[in-house]
Amino acid sequence: MRIFNLIFILLICFGPVAMAQTYTEAEVNLEKMLIDASREKFLKNFDKAIAILKKAHELVPEDAAVAYELGKLYGETGDNLRAQKMLKIAVESGEGNEWYYKSLLDLYRQTGQYENALSLCEELVQQKPHTKDYYFDLAWYNTVLNKYSKAIKVYDRMEAKFGYSEQIATRKHRLFLVSGDKKKAEKEYLKLIQTYPDETRFRFFLARFYENQGESAKAIGVYKDVLKIDPGNPEATMAIASGQSKNKNDLAYMNALKPVFEKTDLGIDLKVEKLIPIITKVASTADVELANAGVELTSILETVHPNDAKGFAASGDLLYHSNQLQPALEKYKKSLSLSENNFLVWENVMYIHLELGDHQSLLETSEEVMDIFPNKAVIYYLNGLASHELGNNNDALSSLSQSLMMSAR
C-alpha cells in the first residue's frame, strides 16, 4: 500500500499525463520514463528529471504532455527559452488543454512578452468563451500595452456575454480616465448607479470622481442622494459638512464641522481625518489661533468619544505644534492612559520634557518607552541626553552608543 501511494503521489506531479487502459511495449517504456522523471522531480533532482524527459521527448516529439512537463521543468530551473519552446509545442498540439495555455501565458508574463501573451490569450478566449477570467486577462494585456480602446471592447464583450458588473464598470471607468475621456468615465459610473440604484457604495465612487475633478458642487449633490437612501450615513454627512465649507477660511470650515463632530453615531476615525489638514497647517505655521479653534473640535471628540485615545492625541498635536507645551503634555498623557501603542505620542511627550528642561521626567519616560518600543533609536538618544544632563555620564554614553548602533542598521 505504501508503494502504491508513493507512485500515485509521483504521478500526480504530472497531472496532464493520462494513463491508457492498455499499453504497447513503447508505451510501457514511455510510462516507465515518466514515472522515473516524476520520482526525480519529487526529490528535487531537476537535472535528472529533465534528462529523462528529454529522452522521452525524442521518442515522442509530438506528445503534448511530455513537452508540457519538460517545459515546466525548464521553467523551474530558469531556462526560459527551452521552456517556451516546449510549452509552445504543447499548446500547438491542438489538444486545447487549459494548463498548457496557462503555463505559457505565465511564462510570457514573467518574461515581459506581452504581445505574445495577448495573442495567446485571445486564442484561449476563443477556445473557452465561457470562462470569465480569461477575458479579464485579455483586457489586462491590452491595458499594459496601452491599447485602451481594445481593452474597453473586451469589457464590452464581457458585458454582452456575462452581464454588467462593478468590476466591468470600474475598470472601464479607469480606462476612460487614462484615455482622457472624462465624460465617458462619468457616464460609466452613472450607468453603474442606474443599474444598482440602492447600492450607495457606487454613488461614493461618483462623488469622489467629481471631487478629483474639482466639481465639489456635483459631489455634494451625490452625497445628498446617498442620504436619501441611507439617512445619517456617516461618510456622506461628513463629506457634505466639509464640502460646503471647503471654499471658506479654516475657521469657518471648523465651525461647519462642529454639529457633525457632536454626532454620537459617527465614528471618530472619520472626524479625525477631517482634522489632519488643520493639524498639518498648525505644525508648519505654529498658528495659535488656528490651533485653539482646532482644539474646540477635538474637545468635542473627547466628550463624544471619551474612551478613544485619538481625540486626546489630536488635541495634544494641535497644542504641541502651537508651542503650548504644558497643556499638550496633559492631553498626551490622557491619550496614553487609554492606549500606550502610539509611538508618535510617546515621542512628542519626550520632546516636551526635553524642551521644558525636565530631564528627570525625560529619563523616566524614555526608560518606560524602551520596554514598549525597544527598537527605536531616538528613545536611546533622548535617554542619553537626559542621563548626561543629570550627570550620569556612563549611562549617557551607553545609551548614545546604543542609539548610534541602531541608527547604523
FISELO-64762 format. One record per residue (C-alpha): residue number from 1; chain; x, z, y. Coordinates in steps of 0.5 Angstrom, whole numbers. Example, Ala and Ser with C-alpha at 12.3 -4.5 7.8 and 13.67 -1.06 7.14 Angstrom:
BEGIN
{fifi: 1&nugu: A&x: 25&z: 16&y: -9}
{fifi: 2&nugu: A&x: 27&z: 14&y: -2}
END
This chain:
BEGIN
{fifi: 1&nugu: A&x: 0&z: 0&y: 0}
{fifi: 2&nugu: A&x: 6&z: 2&y: 5}
{fifi: 3&nugu: A&x: 9&z: -5&y: 3}
{fifi: 4&nugu: A&x: 2&z: -9&y: 5}
{fifi: 5&nugu: A&x: 1&z: -5&y: 11}
{fifi: 6&nugu: A&x: 8&z: -7&y: 14}
{fifi: 7&nugu: A&x: 7&z: -14&y: 12}
{fifi: 8&nugu: A&x: 1&z: -14&y: 16}
{fifi: 9&nugu: A&x: 4&z: -11&y: 22}
{fifi: 10&nugu: A&x: 9&z: -16&y: 22}
{fifi: 11&nugu: A&x: 4&z: -22&y: 21}
{fifi: 12&nugu: A&x: 0&z: -20&y: 27}
{fifi: 13&nugu: A&x: 6&z: -21&y: 31}
{fifi: 14&nugu: A&x: 5&z: -28&y: 30}
{fifi: 15&nugu: A&x: -3&z: -28&y: 32}
{fifi: 16&nugu: A&x: -4&z: -35&y: 32}
{fifi: 17&nugu: A&x: -1&z: -37&y: 26}
{fifi: 18&nugu: A&x: -6&z: -38&y: 21}
{fifi: 19&nugu: A&x: -5&z: -37&y: 13}
{fifi: 20&nugu: A&x: -8&z: -42&y: 9}
{fifi: 21&nugu: A&x: -12&z: -41&y: 2}
{fifi: 22&nugu: A&x: -7&z: -45&y: -2}
{fifi: 23&nugu: A&x: 0&z: -47&y: -1}
{fifi: 24&nugu: A&x: 4&z: -53&y: -3}
{fifi: 25&nugu: A&x: 12&z: -51&y: -4}
{fifi: 26&nugu: A&x: 14&z: -53&y: 3}
{fifi: 27&nugu: A&x: 8&z: -49&y: 6}
{fifi: 28&nugu: A&x: 10&z: -43&y: 2}
{fifi: 29&nugu: A&x: 17&z: -43&y: 4}
{fifi: 30&nugu: A&x: 15&z: -44&y: 11}
{fifi: 31&nugu: A&x: 11&z: -38&y: 11}
{fifi: 32&nugu: A&x: 17&z: -34&y: 8}
{fifi: 33&nugu: A&x: 21&z: -36&y: 14}
{fifi: 34&nugu: A&x: 15&z: -34&y: 19}
{fifi: 35&nugu: A&x: 15&z: -27&y: 15}
{fifi: 36&nugu: A&x: 22&z: -26&y: 16}
{fifi: 37&nugu: A&x: 22&z: -28&y: 23}
{fifi: 38&nugu: A&x: 17&z: -23&y: 24}
{fifi: 39&nugu: A&x: 21&z: -18&y: 21}
{fifi: 40&nugu: A&x: 27&z: -19&y: 25}
{fifi: 41&nugu: A&x: 22&z: -20&y: 32}
{fifi: 42&nugu: A&x: 19&z: -13&y: 30}
{fifi: 43&nugu: A&x: 26&z: -10&y: 29}
{fifi: 44&nugu: A&x: 28&z: -13&y: 36}
{fifi: 45&nugu: A&x: 33&z: -18&y: 33}
{fifi: 46&nugu: A&x: 31&z: -23&y: 37}
{fifi: 47&nugu: A&x: 37&z: -28&y: 36}
{fifi: 48&nugu: A&x: 36&z: -28&y: 28}
{fifi: 49&nugu: A&x: 28&z: -29&y: 29}
{fifi: 50&nugu: A&x: 30&z: -35&y: 34}
{fifi: 51&nugu: A&x: 35&z: -38&y: 29}
{fifi: 52&nugu: A&x: 30&z: -37&y: 23}
{fifi: 53&nugu: A&x: 24&z: -40&y: 28}
{fifi: 54&nugu: A&x: 29&z: -46&y: 30}
{fifi: 55&nugu: A&x: 30&z: -48&y: 22}
{fifi: 56&nugu: A&x: 22&z: -48&y: 22}
{fifi: 57&nugu: A&x: 21&z: -52&y: 28}
{fifi: 58&nugu: A&x: 26&z: -57&y: 25}
{fifi: 59&nugu: A&x: 22&z: -57&y: 19}
{fifi: 60&nugu: A&x: 15&z: -58&y: 22}
{fifi: 61&nugu: A&x: 17&z: -60&y: 29}
{fifi: 62&nugu: A&x: 9&z: -62&y: 30}
{fifi: 63&nugu: A&x: 7&z: -55&y: 28}
{fifi: 64&nugu: A&x: 4&z: -52&y: 35}
{fifi: 65&nugu: A&x: 4&z: -44&y: 32}
{fifi: 66&nugu: A&x: 11&z: -45&y: 30}
{fifi: 67&nugu: A&x: 13&z: -48&y: 37}
{fifi: 68&nugu: A&x: 9&z: -43&y: 41}
{fifi: 69&nugu: A&x: 12&z: -37&y: 37}
{fifi: 70&nugu: A&x: 19&z: -40&y: 38}
{fifi: 71&nugu: A&x: 17&z: -41&y: 46}
{fifi: 72&nugu: A&x: 15&z: -34&y: 47}
{fifi: 73&nugu: A&x: 22&z: -31&y: 44}
{fifi: 74&nugu: A&x: 26&z: -36&y: 48}
{fifi: 75&nugu: A&x: 22&z: -33&y: 54}
{fifi: 76&nugu: A&x: 23&z: -26&y: 52}
{fifi: 77&nugu: A&x: 31&z: -27&y: 52}
{fifi: 78&nugu: A&x: 31&z: -30&y: 58}
{fifi: 79&nugu: A&x: 32&z: -37&y: 56}
{fifi: 80&nugu: A&x: 26&z: -40&y: 60}
{fifi: 81&nugu: A&x: 28&z: -48&y: 60}
{fifi: 82&nugu: A&x: 27&z: -47&y: 52}
{fifi: 83&nugu: A&x: 21&z: -43&y: 53}
{fifi: 84&nugu: A&x: 18&z: -48&y: 57}
{fifi: 85&nugu: A&x: 20&z: -54&y: 52}
{fifi: 86&nugu: A&x: 17&z: -50&y: 46}
{fifi: 87&nugu: A&x: 11&z: -48&y: 50}
{fifi: 88&nugu: A&x: 9&z: -55&y: 52}
{fifi: 89&nugu: A&x: 9&z: -57&y: 45}
{fifi: 90&nugu: A&x: 4&z: -52&y: 43}
{fifi: 91&nugu: A&x: 0&z: -54&y: 49}
{fifi: 92&nugu: A&x: 0&z: -61&y: 48}
{fifi: 93&nugu: A&x: -1&z: -61&y: 40}
{fifi: 94&nugu: A&x: -9&z: -62&y: 42}
{fifi: 95&nugu: A&x: -11&z: -55&y: 39}
{fifi: 96&nugu: A&x: -14&z: -52&y: 45}
{fifi: 97&nugu: A&x: -11&z: -45&y: 44}
{fifi: 98&nugu: A&x: -12&z: -41&y: 50}
{fifi: 99&nugu: A&x: -6&z: -37&y: 48}
{fifi: 100&nugu: A&x: -2&z: -43&y: 49}
{fifi: 101&nugu: A&x: -4&z: -44&y: 56}
{fifi: 102&nugu: A&x: -4&z: -37&y: 58}
{fifi: 103&nugu: A&x: 4&z: -36&y: 56}
{fifi: 104&nugu: A&x: 6&z: -43&y: 59}
{fifi: 105&nugu: A&x: 2&z: -41&y: 65}
{fifi: 106&nugu: A&x: 5&z: -34&y: 66}
{fifi: 107&nugu: A&x: 12&z: -38&y: 65}
{fifi: 108&nugu: A&x: 10&z: -43&y: 70}
{fifi: 109&nugu: A&x: 8&z: -37&y: 75}
{fifi: 110&nugu: A&x: 14&z: -33&y: 73}
{fifi: 111&nugu: A&x: 19&z: -39&y: 75}
{fifi: 112&nugu: A&x: 15&z: -41&y: 81}
{fifi: 113&nugu: A&x: 13&z: -47&y: 78}
{fifi: 114&nugu: A&x: 6&z: -47&y: 82}
{fifi: 115&nugu: A&x: 5&z: -55&y: 82}
{fifi: 116&nugu: A&x: 6&z: -55&y: 74}
{fifi: 117&nugu: A&x: 1&z: -49&y: 74}
{fifi: 118&nugu: A&x: -4&z: -52&y: 78}
{fifi: 119&nugu: A&x: -5&z: -58&y: 74}
{fifi: 120&nugu: A&x: -5&z: -54&y: 67}
{fifi: 121&nugu: A&x: -10&z: -49&y: 70}
{fifi: 122&nugu: A&x: -14&z: -55&y: 72}
{fifi: 123&nugu: A&x: -14&z: -57&y: 65}
{fifi: 124&nugu: A&x: -15&z: -50&y: 62}
{fifi: 125&nugu: A&x: -22&z: -50&y: 66}
{fifi: 126&nugu: A&x: -24&z: -57&y: 64}
{fifi: 127&nugu: A&x: -23&z: -54&y: 57}
{fifi: 128&nugu: A&x: -26&z: -47&y: 58}
{fifi: 129&nugu: A&x: -31&z: -49&y: 63}
{fifi: 130&nugu: A&x: -35&z: -42&y: 62}
{fifi: 131&nugu: A&x: -29&z: -38&y: 63}
{fifi: 132&nugu: A&x: -30&z: -35&y: 70}
{fifi: 133&nugu: A&x: -22&z: -32&y: 70}
{fifi: 134&nugu: A&x: -19&z: -39&y: 70}
{fifi: 135&nugu: A&x: -23&z: -41&y: 76}
{fifi: 136&nugu: A&x: -20&z: -35&y: 80}
{fifi: 137&nugu: A&x: -13&z: -37&y: 77}
{fifi: 138&nugu: A&x: -14&z: -44&y: 79}
{fifi: 139&nugu: A&x: -16&z: -42&y: 86}
{fifi: 140&nugu: A&x: -10&z: -38&y: 87}
{fifi: 141&nugu: A&x: -5&z: -43&y: 85}
{fifi: 142&nugu: A&x: -9&z: -48&y: 90}
{fifi: 143&nugu: A&x: -8&z: -42&y: 95}
{fifi: 144&nugu: A&x: -1&z: -41&y: 94}
{fifi: 145&nugu: A&x: 0&z: -48&y: 95}
{fifi: 146&nugu: A&x: -3&z: -48&y: 102}
{fifi: 147&nugu: A&x: -9&z: -52&y: 99}
{fifi: 148&nugu: A&x: -14&z: -48&y: 102}
{fifi: 149&nugu: A&x: -20&z: -53&y: 102}
{fifi: 150&nugu: A&x: -19&z: -55&y: 95}
{fifi: 151&nugu: A&x: -19&z: -47&y: 93}
{fifi: 152&nugu: A&x: -25&z: -47&y: 97}
{fifi: 153&nugu: A&x: -28&z: -52&y: 93}
{fifi: 154&nugu: A&x: -26&z: -49&y: 87}
{fifi: 155&nugu: A&x: -30&z: -43&y: 89}
{fifi: 156&nugu: A&x: -36&z: -47&y: 91}
{fifi: 157&nugu: A&x: -36&z: -50&y: 83}
{fifi: 158&nugu: A&x: -36&z: -43&y: 81}
{fifi: 159&nugu: A&x: -42&z: -41&y: 86}
{fifi: 160&nugu: A&x: -46&z: -47&y: 83}
{fifi: 161&nugu: A&x: -44&z: -45&y: 76}
{fifi: 162&nugu: A&x: -44&z: -37&y: 76}
{fifi: 163&nugu: A&x: -48&z: -36&y: 82}
{fifi: 164&nugu: A&x: -46&z: -33&y: 89}
{fifi: 165&nugu: A&x: -42&z: -26&y: 89}
{fifi: 166&nugu: A&x: -38&z: -21&y: 93}
{fifi: 167&nugu: A&x: -31&z: -24&y: 90}
{fifi: 168&nugu: A&x: -33&z: -31&y: 92}
{fifi: 169&nugu: A&x: -35&z: -29&y: 99}
{fifi: 170&nugu: A&x: -30&z: -25&y: 101}
{fifi: 171&nugu: A&x: -24&z: -30&y: 98}
{fifi: 172&nugu: A&x: -28&z: -36&y: 102}
{fifi: 173&nugu: A&x: -28&z: -32&y: 108}
{fifi: 174&nugu: A&x: -21&z: -30&y: 108}
{fifi: 175&nugu: A&x: -19&z: -38&y: 106}
{fifi: 176&nugu: A&x: -23&z: -40&y: 112}
{fifi: 177&nugu: A&x: -20&z: -35&y: 117}
{fifi: 178&nugu: A&x: -13&z: -37&y: 115}
{fifi: 179&nugu: A&x: -15&z: -44&y: 116}
{fifi: 180&nugu: A&x: -17&z: -43&y: 123}
{fifi: 181&nugu: A&x: -25&z: -44&y: 122}
{fifi: 182&nugu: A&x: -27&z: -37&y: 124}
{fifi: 183&nugu: A&x: -34&z: -40&y: 125}
{fifi: 184&nugu: A&x: -35&z: -41&y: 117}
{fifi: 185&nugu: A&x: -31&z: -35&y: 116}
{fifi: 186&nugu: A&x: -37&z: -31&y: 120}
{fifi: 187&nugu: A&x: -42&z: -35&y: 116}
{fifi: 188&nugu: A&x: -40&z: -33&y: 109}
{fifi: 189&nugu: A&x: -41&z: -26&y: 111}
{fifi: 190&nugu: A&x: -48&z: -28&y: 114}
{fifi: 191&nugu: A&x: -49&z: -31&y: 107}
{fifi: 192&nugu: A&x: -47&z: -25&y: 103}
{fifi: 193&nugu: A&x: -51&z: -21&y: 107}
{fifi: 194&nugu: A&x: -57&z: -25&y: 107}
{fifi: 195&nugu: A&x: -56&z: -25&y: 99}
{fifi: 196&nugu: A&x: -56&z: -18&y: 99}
{fifi: 197&nugu: A&x: -59&z: -15&y: 105}
{fifi: 198&nugu: A&x: -60&z: -8&y: 102}
{fifi: 199&nugu: A&x: -52&z: -7&y: 101}
{fifi: 200&nugu: A&x: -50&z: -4&y: 107}
{fifi: 201&nugu: A&x: -42&z: -5&y: 105}
{fifi: 202&nugu: A&x: -43&z: -12&y: 106}
{fifi: 203&nugu: A&x: -45&z: -11&y: 113}
{fifi: 204&nugu: A&x: -39&z: -7&y: 115}
{fifi: 205&nugu: A&x: -35&z: -13&y: 113}
{fifi: 206&nugu: A&x: -38&z: -17&y: 118}
{fifi: 207&nugu: A&x: -38&z: -11&y: 123}
{fifi: 208&nugu: A&x: -30&z: -11&y: 122}
{fifi: 209&nugu: A&x: -29&z: -18&y: 122}
{fifi: 210&nugu: A&x: -33&z: -18&y: 129}
{fifi: 211&nugu: A&x: -28&z: -12&y: 131}
{fifi: 212&nugu: A&x: -22&z: -16&y: 129}
{fifi: 213&nugu: A&x: -24&z: -22&y: 133}
{fifi: 214&nugu: A&x: -25&z: -18&y: 140}
{fifi: 215&nugu: A&x: -33&z: -18&y: 139}
{fifi: 216&nugu: A&x: -35&z: -11&y: 140}
{fifi: 217&nugu: A&x: -42&z: -12&y: 142}
{fifi: 218&nugu: A&x: -43&z: -16&y: 136}
{fifi: 219&nugu: A&x: -40&z: -11&y: 132}
{fifi: 220&nugu: A&x: -44&z: -5&y: 135}
{fifi: 221&nugu: A&x: -51&z: -9&y: 133}
{fifi: 222&nugu: A&x: -49&z: -10&y: 126}
{fifi: 223&nugu: A&x: -47&z: -2&y: 126}
{fifi: 224&nugu: A&x: -54&z: -1&y: 128}
{fifi: 225&nugu: A&x: -57&z: -6&y: 123}
{fifi: 226&nugu: A&x: -54&z: -1&y: 118}
{fifi: 227&nugu: A&x: -57&z: 5&y: 121}
{fifi: 228&nugu: A&x: -64&z: 1&y: 120}
{fifi: 229&nugu: A&x: -63&z: 1&y: 113}
{fifi: 230&nugu: A&x: -59&z: 8&y: 112}
{fifi: 231&nugu: A&x: -61&z: 12&y: 118}
{fifi: 232&nugu: A&x: -55&z: 17&y: 119}
{fifi: 233&nugu: A&x: -50&z: 13&y: 116}
{fifi: 234&nugu: A&x: -43&z: 17&y: 118}
{fifi: 235&nugu: A&x: -39&z: 11&y: 119}
{fifi: 236&nugu: A&x: -44&z: 7&y: 123}
{fifi: 237&nugu: A&x: -46&z: 13&y: 127}
{fifi: 238&nugu: A&x: -38&z: 14&y: 129}
{fifi: 239&nugu: A&x: -37&z: 7&y: 130}
{fifi: 240&nugu: A&x: -43&z: 6&y: 135}
{fifi: 241&nugu: A&x: -41&z: 12&y: 139}
{fifi: 242&nugu: A&x: -33&z: 10&y: 139}
{fifi: 243&nugu: A&x: -35&z: 3&y: 140}
{fifi: 244&nugu: A&x: -40&z: 4&y: 146}
{fifi: 245&nugu: A&x: -35&z: 8&y: 150}
{fifi: 246&nugu: A&x: -29&z: 3&y: 148}
{fifi: 247&nugu: A&x: -28&z: 0&y: 155}
{fifi: 248&nugu: A&x: -29&z: 6&y: 159}
{fifi: 249&nugu: A&x: -23&z: 11&y: 160}
{fifi: 250&nugu: A&x: -20&z: 16&y: 155}
{fifi: 251&nugu: A&x: -24&z: 22&y: 158}
{fifi: 252&nugu: A&x: -31&z: 18&y: 158}
{fifi: 253&nugu: A&x: -29&z: 16&y: 150}
{fifi: 254&nugu: A&x: -28&z: 23&y: 148}
{fifi: 255&nugu: A&x: -35&z: 25&y: 152}
{fifi: 256&nugu: A&x: -38&z: 20&y: 148}
{fifi: 257&nugu: A&x: -36&z: 23&y: 141}
{fifi: 258&nugu: A&x: -38&z: 30&y: 142}
{fifi: 259&nugu: A&x: -45&z: 29&y: 140}
{fifi: 260&nugu: A&x: -42&z: 25&y: 134}
{fifi: 261&nugu: A&x: -37&z: 31&y: 132}
{fifi: 262&nugu: A&x: -42&z: 36&y: 132}
{fifi: 263&nugu: A&x: -46&z: 33&y: 126}
{fifi: 264&nugu: A&x: -45&z: 37&y: 120}
{fifi: 265&nugu: A&x: -47&z: 31&y: 116}
{fifi: 266&nugu: A&x: -41&z: 27&y: 118}
{fifi: 267&nugu: A&x: -34&z: 28&y: 114}
{fifi: 268&nugu: A&x: -28&z: 31&y: 118}
{fifi: 269&nugu: A&x: -24&z: 25&y: 116}
{fifi: 270&nugu: A&x: -28&z: 20&y: 120}
{fifi: 271&nugu: A&x: -28&z: 24&y: 126}
{fifi: 272&nugu: A&x: -20&z: 26&y: 126}
{fifi: 273&nugu: A&x: -19&z: 18&y: 125}
{fifi: 274&nugu: A&x: -22&z: 17&y: 132}
{fifi: 275&nugu: A&x: -17&z: 22&y: 135}
{fifi: 276&nugu: A&x: -11&z: 19&y: 132}
{fifi: 277&nugu: A&x: -10&z: 14&y: 138}
{fifi: 278&nugu: A&x: -11&z: 20&y: 143}
{fifi: 279&nugu: A&x: -6&z: 25&y: 140}
{fifi: 280&nugu: A&x: -1&z: 19&y: 140}
{fifi: 281&nugu: A&x: -2&z: 18&y: 147}
{fifi: 282&nugu: A&x: -1&z: 25&y: 148}
{fifi: 283&nugu: A&x: 5&z: 25&y: 144}
{fifi: 284&nugu: A&x: 8&z: 19&y: 148}
{fifi: 285&nugu: A&x: 6&z: 22&y: 155}
{fifi: 286&nugu: A&x: 5&z: 30&y: 155}
{fifi: 287&nugu: A&x: -1&z: 29&y: 159}
{fifi: 288&nugu: A&x: -4&z: 36&y: 159}
{fifi: 289&nugu: A&x: -11&z: 34&y: 162}
{fifi: 290&nugu: A&x: -12&z: 29&y: 156}
{fifi: 291&nugu: A&x: -9&z: 34&y: 151}
{fifi: 292&nugu: A&x: -14&z: 39&y: 154}
{fifi: 293&nugu: A&x: -20&z: 34&y: 153}
{fifi: 294&nugu: A&x: -18&z: 33&y: 146}
{fifi: 295&nugu: A&x: -18&z: 40&y: 144}
{fifi: 296&nugu: A&x: -25&z: 40&y: 147}
{fifi: 297&nugu: A&x: -27&z: 36&y: 141}
{fifi: 298&nugu: A&x: -22&z: 39&y: 136}
{fifi: 299&nugu: A&x: -25&z: 46&y: 138}
{fifi: 300&nugu: A&x: -32&z: 43&y: 135}
{fifi: 301&nugu: A&x: -28&z: 41&y: 129}
{fifi: 302&nugu: A&x: -26&z: 48&y: 128}
{fifi: 303&nugu: A&x: -33&z: 50&y: 129}
{fifi: 304&nugu: A&x: -37&z: 45&y: 125}
{fifi: 305&nugu: A&x: -31&z: 45&y: 119}
{fifi: 306&nugu: A&x: -28&z: 52&y: 119}
{fifi: 307&nugu: A&x: -25&z: 52&y: 112}
{fifi: 308&nugu: A&x: -22&z: 45&y: 113}
{fifi: 309&nugu: A&x: -14&z: 45&y: 116}
{fifi: 310&nugu: A&x: -15&z: 38&y: 119}
{fifi: 311&nugu: A&x: -19&z: 41&y: 125}
{fifi: 312&nugu: A&x: -14&z: 46&y: 127}
{fifi: 313&nugu: A&x: -8&z: 42&y: 126}
{fifi: 314&nugu: A&x: -11&z: 37&y: 130}
{fifi: 315&nugu: A&x: -11&z: 42&y: 136}
{fifi: 316&nugu: A&x: -4&z: 44&y: 134}
{fifi: 317&nugu: A&x: -2&z: 37&y: 135}
{fifi: 318&nugu: A&x: -5&z: 36&y: 142}
{fifi: 319&nugu: A&x: -3&z: 43&y: 145}
{fifi: 320&nugu: A&x: 4&z: 42&y: 142}
{fifi: 321&nugu: A&x: 5&z: 35&y: 145}
{fifi: 322&nugu: A&x: 3&z: 37&y: 151}
{fifi: 323&nugu: A&x: 8&z: 43&y: 151}
{fifi: 324&nugu: A&x: 3&z: 48&y: 150}
{fifi: 325&nugu: A&x: 7&z: 52&y: 145}
{fifi: 326&nugu: A&x: 4&z: 58&y: 144}
{fifi: 327&nugu: A&x: -3&z: 56&y: 143}
{fifi: 328&nugu: A&x: 0&z: 50&y: 139}
{fifi: 329&nugu: A&x: 3&z: 55&y: 134}
{fifi: 330&nugu: A&x: -3&z: 59&y: 133}
{fifi: 331&nugu: A&x: -7&z: 53&y: 132}
{fifi: 332&nugu: A&x: -2&z: 51&y: 127}
{fifi: 333&nugu: A&x: -2&z: 58&y: 123}
{fifi: 334&nugu: A&x: -9&z: 58&y: 122}
{fifi: 335&nugu: A&x: -8&z: 51&y: 119}
{fifi: 336&nugu: A&x: -3&z: 53&y: 115}
{fifi: 337&nugu: A&x: -7&z: 59&y: 113}
{fifi: 338&nugu: A&x: -12&z: 54&y: 110}
{fifi: 339&nugu: A&x: -7&z: 49&y: 107}
{fifi: 340&nugu: A&x: 0&z: 50&y: 106}
{fifi: 341&nugu: A&x: 1&z: 43&y: 104}
{fifi: 342&nugu: A&x: 2&z: 39&y: 110}
{fifi: 343&nugu: A&x: 10&z: 39&y: 112}
{fifi: 344&nugu: A&x: 9&z: 36&y: 119}
{fifi: 345&nugu: A&x: 5&z: 42&y: 121}
{fifi: 346&nugu: A&x: 11&z: 47&y: 118}
{fifi: 347&nugu: A&x: 16&z: 42&y: 121}
{fifi: 348&nugu: A&x: 12&z: 43&y: 128}
{fifi: 349&nugu: A&x: 12&z: 50&y: 127}
{fifi: 350&nugu: A&x: 19&z: 51&y: 126}
{fifi: 351&nugu: A&x: 21&z: 47&y: 132}
{fifi: 352&nugu: A&x: 16&z: 51&y: 136}
{fifi: 353&nugu: A&x: 20&z: 57&y: 134}
{fifi: 354&nugu: A&x: 27&z: 54&y: 136}
{fifi: 355&nugu: A&x: 24&z: 51&y: 143}
{fifi: 356&nugu: A&x: 21&z: 59&y: 144}
{fifi: 357&nugu: A&x: 28&z: 61&y: 142}
{fifi: 358&nugu: A&x: 25&z: 66&y: 137}
{fifi: 359&nugu: A&x: 31&z: 65&y: 132}
{fifi: 360&nugu: A&x: 28&z: 70&y: 127}
{fifi: 361&nugu: A&x: 22&z: 67&y: 126}
{fifi: 362&nugu: A&x: 25&z: 60&y: 125}
{fifi: 363&nugu: A&x: 30&z: 63&y: 120}
{fifi: 364&nugu: A&x: 24&z: 67&y: 116}
{fifi: 365&nugu: A&x: 19&z: 61&y: 117}
{fifi: 366&nugu: A&x: 25&z: 56&y: 114}
{fifi: 367&nugu: A&x: 26&z: 60&y: 108}
{fifi: 368&nugu: A&x: 19&z: 60&y: 107}
{fifi: 369&nugu: A&x: 18&z: 53&y: 107}
{fifi: 370&nugu: A&x: 24&z: 52&y: 103}
{fifi: 371&nugu: A&x: 20&z: 54&y: 97}
{fifi: 372&nugu: A&x: 15&z: 49&y: 98}
{fifi: 373&nugu: A&x: 19&z: 43&y: 100}
{fifi: 374&nugu: A&x: 26&z: 44&y: 97}
{fifi: 375&nugu: A&x: 28&z: 37&y: 98}
{fifi: 376&nugu: A&x: 27&z: 36&y: 106}
{fifi: 377&nugu: A&x: 34&z: 36&y: 109}
{fifi: 378&nugu: A&x: 31&z: 38&y: 116}
{fifi: 379&nugu: A&x: 29&z: 45&y: 113}
{fifi: 380&nugu: A&x: 36&z: 47&y: 112}
{fifi: 381&nugu: A&x: 39&z: 44&y: 118}
{fifi: 382&nugu: A&x: 34&z: 49&y: 122}
{fifi: 383&nugu: A&x: 35&z: 54&y: 118}
{fifi: 384&nugu: A&x: 43&z: 53&y: 119}
{fifi: 385&nugu: A&x: 41&z: 53&y: 127}
{fifi: 386&nugu: A&x: 37&z: 60&y: 126}
{fifi: 387&nugu: A&x: 43&z: 63&y: 122}
{fifi: 388&nugu: A&x: 48&z: 61&y: 127}
{fifi: 389&nugu: A&x: 44&z: 64&y: 133}
{fifi: 390&nugu: A&x: 43&z: 70&y: 129}
{fifi: 391&nugu: A&x: 51&z: 71&y: 128}
{fifi: 392&nugu: A&x: 50&z: 69&y: 120}
{fifi: 393&nugu: A&x: 55&z: 64&y: 120}
{fifi: 394&nugu: A&x: 57&z: 64&y: 113}
{fifi: 395&nugu: A&x: 49&z: 63&y: 112}
{fifi: 396&nugu: A&x: 49&z: 58&y: 117}
{fifi: 397&nugu: A&x: 55&z: 54&y: 114}
{fifi: 398&nugu: A&x: 52&z: 54&y: 107}
{fifi: 399&nugu: A&x: 45&z: 51&y: 110}
{fifi: 400&nugu: A&x: 48&z: 46&y: 114}
{fifi: 401&nugu: A&x: 53&z: 44&y: 109}
{fifi: 402&nugu: A&x: 46&z: 43&y: 104}
{fifi: 403&nugu: A&x: 43&z: 39&y: 110}
{fifi: 404&nugu: A&x: 49&z: 34&y: 110}
{fifi: 405&nugu: A&x: 49&z: 33&y: 103}
{fifi: 406&nugu: A&x: 41&z: 32&y: 102}
{fifi: 407&nugu: A&x: 42&z: 27&y: 108}
{fifi: 408&nugu: A&x: 47&z: 23&y: 105}
{fifi: 409&nugu: A&x: 43&z: 22&y: 99}
END
